[in-house]
Amino acid sequence: MGLFNSKSKQIKKEMDNLFNDIQINLENNYKDLAIGARKKAEERLEELKQSNQLSDRDYTKFKQKLDVFTERMKGYHH
């Protein structure tokens, strides 16, 4: 049980870091970097979901956060 909990904490920290990268790039108006960081977060989130390392509740929470960034970045294109 404890192992799962620390793994869960580790995943949350990893996703928070990925979201933080998006946030920093948006604040600095680095559109290409923000796009890349969002894509990386999205891919990692799907990876974690596919490998059953995330509960549905956590997946939903992270997905909603990612959707907010996606919405903010509408109109950003390479």
C-alpha positions as CSV (number, residue, x, y, z in Angstrom):
1,M,0.0,0.0,0.0
2,G,2.7,2.4,1.0
3,L,4.6,1.7,-2.2
4,F,1.6,2.6,-4.3
5,N,1.2,5.8,-2.4
6,S,4.8,6.9,-2.9
7,K,4.4,6.0,-6.6
8,S,1.3,8.0,-6.8
9,K,3.1,11.0,-5.2
10,Q,5.9,10.6,-7.6
11,I,3.5,10.7,-10.6
12,K,1.7,13.7,-9.2
13,K,5.1,15.5,-8.8
14,E,6.1,14.6,-12.4
15,M,2.8,15.9,-13.8
16,D,3.0,19.0,-11.7
17,N,6.5,19.6,-13.2
18,L,5.2,19.1,-16.7
19,F,2.3,21.5,-16.1
20,N,4.8,24.0,-14.6
21,D,6.9,23.9,-17.7
22,I,3.8,24.8,-19.8
23,Q,2.9,27.7,-17.4
24,I,6.4,29.2,-17.4
25,N,6.6,29.0,-21.2
26,L,3.2,30.7,-21.5
27,E,4.2,33.4,-19.0
28,N,7.3,34.1,-21.0
29,N,5.4,34.0,-24.3
30,Y,7.5,31.1,-25.6
31,K,4.8,29.7,-27.8
32,D,6.8,26.9,-29.4
33,L,8.1,25.8,-26.1
34,A,4.7,25.9,-24.5
35,I,3.3,23.8,-27.4
36,G,6.1,21.3,-26.9
37,A,5.6,21.2,-23.2
38,R,1.9,20.7,-23.5
39,K,2.4,17.9,-26.0
40,K,4.9,16.2,-23.7
41,A,2.4,16.5,-20.7
42,E,-0.4,15.1,-22.8
43,E,1.7,12.1,-24.0
44,R,2.9,11.3,-20.5
45,L,-0.6,11.5,-19.1
46,E,-1.8,9.1,-21.8
47,E,1.1,6.8,-21.1
48,L,0.3,6.7,-17.4
49,K,-3.4,6.0,-18.2
50,Q,-2.5,3.2,-20.6
51,S,-0.2,1.5,-18.1
52,N,-2.8,1.8,-15.3
53,Q,-0.5,3.9,-13.2
54,L,-3.2,6.5,-12.6
55,S,-6.6,6.2,-11.0
56,D,-9.5,7.4,-13.1
57,R,-10.0,10.2,-10.6
58,D,-6.4,11.4,-10.9
59,Y,-6.5,11.0,-14.7
60,T,-9.6,13.2,-14.9
61,K,-8.0,15.8,-12.6
62,F,-4.8,16.0,-14.7
63,K,-6.8,15.9,-18.0
64,Q,-8.9,18.9,-16.8
65,K,-5.8,20.8,-16.0
66,L,-4.3,20.0,-19.4
67,D,-7.6,21.1,-21.1
68,V,-7.3,24.5,-19.4
69,F,-3.8,24.9,-20.9
70,T,-5.1,23.7,-24.3
71,E,-7.9,26.3,-24.2
72,R,-5.5,29.1,-23.3
73,M,-3.3,28.1,-26.2
74,K,-6.0,28.1,-28.8
75,G,-4.6,29.9,-31.8
76,Y,-1.0,28.9,-31.1
77,H,0.4,27.2,-34.2
78,H,3.9,26.0,-35.3
